[in-house]
Amino acid sequence: MNVKKAFYIVVGCISLGLGAVGAVLPLLPSFPFLLLAAICFGKSSQRLHTWFVGTKLYKNNLESYIQGKGMTKRTKIRIMVTVTLLMSVGFFMMHRVPVGQIALGCVWVFHILYFVFGVKTVPAGAARSGLE
């Protein structure tokens, strides 16, 4: 095993752990960590990738988005609320750095616009059943 594959496996396992914690804790977003885990496992080992895409965690949080179908309204709202809460903490901590607040505000606006207009919304049952 080379160093590059080992690096991807380590980062993938850490991301998977954070994504699993994020699926339970409402303040930690699971989606970006699970997406990173999928990428890392895909680059490190076909066996790990196959195992990961078969997990319930992947199927419930990421599968419909990866397949290009979109996300359920509940998932989109959960992600937007979590990011808004986390970014607001950073925003208020930067009260002496107005440029940082402006940059963070712009990132937040684009994040919301992306999830509202860029990610398709699918009915709750369609995300897993394959219906459009």
N, C-alpha and C positions, 0 to 999 in steps of 0.2 A: 504494500500500500504506500502510495507516495504522500508527501506532505500536503499537497493540495486537496486530495480526497479526505484525508484525516481532518483538515481544517473545516471542510464542508460538513463532515459528520458531526464534529463538535458544535459548530454554529447551528446546525439543524437540530441537534438534541436540546441545546439551550433554548432555541426558539420554540421548539415543541413544548418544553416545560413551561415557558412563559405564556404560550398560547393556551395551554391547559389551565393554568392558574387564571388567565384572563377570561376563560369561559365560565369560571365560577365567580370571580370577583367582578362586580360591575364597574369598578374604576379602572381596571387594566384592560385595554382592548386586546382581544384574541386574534382578530383578523390579520393585522400586519405580521404578527409573529408566526401564525400558521402559514401565511403566504411565503415568508422567508424560509420556514422549515421545508415547505414543498420544493422551493427552488434549490435549497442546499441538498436535500435528499435526492433530487433529480440529477444533480451534478456529481454526487458522490458515489451513488450505488443504485443500480436498477432494483435490486432486492429491497433496499430501504424505501425507495420511492413507491414501489408496489405495495409494501406494507402500509406506508403512510396514507396513501389514497384509499386504502380499504378501511381506515379507522372511522369510527362514528364521529369523532371530533372534526375530521376533514369533511365528511359528508354533510354534517349539520352546519358548518360555518363557511366553507370555502368552495365546495364542489359546484354549486350552481353558478357562482361568479366566474370560476375558471372555465366553465363550459360556455360562457358567454350569454347565459340566460339572465343573469342579474341577481338581485338580492331581494329578500322579503322586506316589506315595509318595516317590520319590527327590527330586523338586523340593521337596516340602514339607520333607523332612529337611534338604536343602541350605540352604534359607532359614532354618530354625530354628537350625541349627548356626552359620551365619554371623552371624545376629543375636545369638545367645548369646555368641559369641566377642567381637564388637564391644561389646556391652553390658557384658560382664564387665571389659573394659579400662576403660570409664568408671566402673564400679562400684568397682574398686580404686583408681582415681585420685581418687575422692571419699571416701577413708577418713576425712577430717576433716569431712565434711558428711553426717551420718547421715540427715538429711531427704532429701537427694539420693539416697542409697543406697536408702532406702525407696521413693521415687518411681520410681527406675529399676527396682527389683525388682518393683514392681507392674506397670509397663509390660511387663516381660519375662514375668511370669506371664500377663497378659492376651494377649500376643502368642502364647505357646505354646498357651493355651487356644483362641484363635481358629483357629490352624492345625490343631490336633488335632480340634476339634469343629465349627468353623464353615466350613471349606473341605472340600468333598467330595474323597475320594480315588478316583482312577480308575486302572484298570490301565494299564501303560506303553504299550501299543499303542492304547488307546482315546483317549488325549489327542489324537493326530493323526488317527486314522482316522474319528473321529466315532461310535464305538461307545460304548454306555453300560456 
